[in-house]
């Protein structure tokens, strides 16, 4: 199976200039704390034991079918466009919902 993987490119002003596409990627153990993953495609990615907490931006991120067991998501920012795996409770993980989306 071929999977596409693109890295987010952020300029010196924090402006998002490229998309993140990690569908199906094995990212176990990655430190993504404080990363901007706005609109990223992490569908079916394995994020187990990752650090996604702090001010990580997950607004509009697709996490459908992602493996999130063991991931630290405390404080990660989400919004009503963020897609989670079935049965996942972002509130129980300490994620913070943005009121503006």
C-alpha positions as MATLAB code, in Angstrom:
seq = 'XXXXXXXXXXXXXXXXXXXXXXXXXXXXXXXXXXXXXXXXXXXXXXXXXXXXXXXXXXXXXXXXXXXXXXXXXXXXXXXXXXXXXXXXXXXXXXXXXXXXX';
ca = [
       0.000    0.000    0.000;
       1.311    3.421   -0.903;
       0.626    6.259    1.509;
       1.187    9.941    0.929;
       3.021   11.965    3.560;
       3.425   15.731    3.365;
       4.937   17.941    6.038;
       3.392   21.233    7.183;
       5.391   24.238    6.136;
       4.970   27.302    8.351;
       6.639   30.609    7.523;
       8.416   32.876   10.035;
       5.104   34.624   10.791;
       3.351   31.373   11.675;
       1.357   31.346    8.463;
       0.399   27.930    7.127;
       1.798   27.585    3.611;
       1.349   23.855    2.957;
      -0.935   20.991    3.973;
      -0.146   17.994    6.127;
      -1.090   14.596    4.710;
      -0.141   11.678    6.964;
      -2.966    9.288    6.133;
      -2.042    5.836    7.424;
       1.376    6.987    8.691;
       3.085    5.301   11.644;
       3.885    8.264   13.894;
       4.153    6.371   17.191;
       6.319    8.163   19.720;
       6.482   11.440   17.772;
       6.611   14.711   19.663;
       4.031   16.881   17.932;
       3.532   19.153   20.949;
       2.737   22.720   19.907;
       2.627   21.746   16.203;
       0.156   23.353   13.817;
      -1.756   20.461   12.278;
      -4.763   22.553   11.237;
      -6.653   20.725    8.495;
      -4.210   17.797    8.489;
      -5.265   14.398    7.187;
      -4.250   11.888    9.878;
      -6.928    9.346    8.970;
      -5.827    5.823   10.000;
      -2.501    7.192   11.317;
      -0.973    5.474   14.338;
      -0.412    8.204   16.922;
      -0.058    5.893   19.920;
       2.309    7.247   22.600;
       2.593   10.588   20.760;
       2.739   13.916   22.516;
      -0.029   16.005   20.922;
      -0.681   18.154   23.978;
       0.224   21.696   24.865;
      -0.915   24.116   22.213;
      -1.040   21.642   19.343;
      -3.580   22.941   16.816;
      -5.900   20.209   15.546;
      -8.699   22.398   14.234;
     -10.257   20.759   11.185;
      -7.917   17.767   11.444;
      -9.184   14.381   10.234;
      -8.360   11.758   12.884;
     -10.977    9.233   11.693;
      -9.850    5.654   12.382;
      -6.579    6.932   13.875;
      -4.937    4.962   16.693;
      -4.880    7.352   19.656;
      -4.423    4.961   22.589;
      -1.639    6.242   24.818;
      -1.384    9.623   23.095;
      -1.050   12.712   25.311;
      -3.646   15.166   24.025;
      -4.007   17.375   27.103;
      -4.547   20.972   26.001;
      -4.624   20.280   22.250;
      -6.913   22.734   20.413;
      -9.846   21.363   18.396;
     -13.001   22.734   16.799;
     -16.279   21.468   15.396;
     -14.532   20.474   12.140;
     -12.102   18.098   13.886;
     -13.018   14.491   13.058;
     -12.345   11.790   15.678;
     -12.436    7.983   15.650;
     -15.800    6.475   16.590;
     -16.289    6.510   20.348;
     -13.413    8.916   21.047;
     -14.143   11.542   23.738;
     -11.949   14.642   23.321;
     -13.217   16.099   26.609;
     -12.035   13.047   28.533;
      -8.590   13.509   26.944;
      -8.400   17.143   28.116;
      -8.614   18.655   24.646;
      -9.767   22.285   24.381;
     -12.551   23.251   21.991;
     -12.190   26.596   20.223;
     -15.401   28.593   20.271;
     -14.507   30.213   16.951;
     -14.219   27.995   13.893;
];
